[in-house]
């Protein structure tokens, strides 16, 4: 797919992620995607669609899906995945901080493993709040800051050194659930989990999966 002026290029990470993500699916990420998207309907925007692994998990109640992805290689893979999706998909370039959508124009916003890596998380959530209609939903599955002090320390060290360079800008210690609330969303449901749930947890293992709602006013 042709590059655009708003692309965010991470060529090495994009190819590594495309290679490793099928293994993640087999280890349980596929089931988490099902949980994330269960009951979603109407017009949906997915921000940071990556290589499109969510697309086949959307239920038939979705009438239109706009998948926004700024990385050119991943966007091309998402476009291919969109052709086989069970719902109508349009893959477009764009960044989380400046979505190519009108105000209050979608019923649901979806973020999956992306708010850890955006340049400005506050601006990204403000954009999601803008484009989701009053009463609409935000679905999220994100790396989050650990609940234990030892792992939080490991996250801070990772974020301050090599992790963002190796992982496409990912920061493991962001308190994304609090940021979602600070952006004006009302949290409906959330559970914390570790993925992968290994004996020795890695900095990126803590996740939060949940639903938030834009107030209906």
Secondary structure, 3 states (H helix, E strand, C coil): CCCCCCCCCCHHHHHHHHHHHHHHHHHHHHHHHHHHHCCCCEEEEEECCCCCCCHHHCCCCEEEEEEECCCHHHHHHHHHHHHCCCCCEEEECCECCECCCCCCCEEEEEEECCCCCCCCHHHHHHHHHHHEEEEEEEEEEEECCCCCHHHHHHHHHHHHCCHHHHCCCCCCCCCHHHHHHHCCEEEEEEEEEECCCCCCCCCCCEEEEEEEEECCC
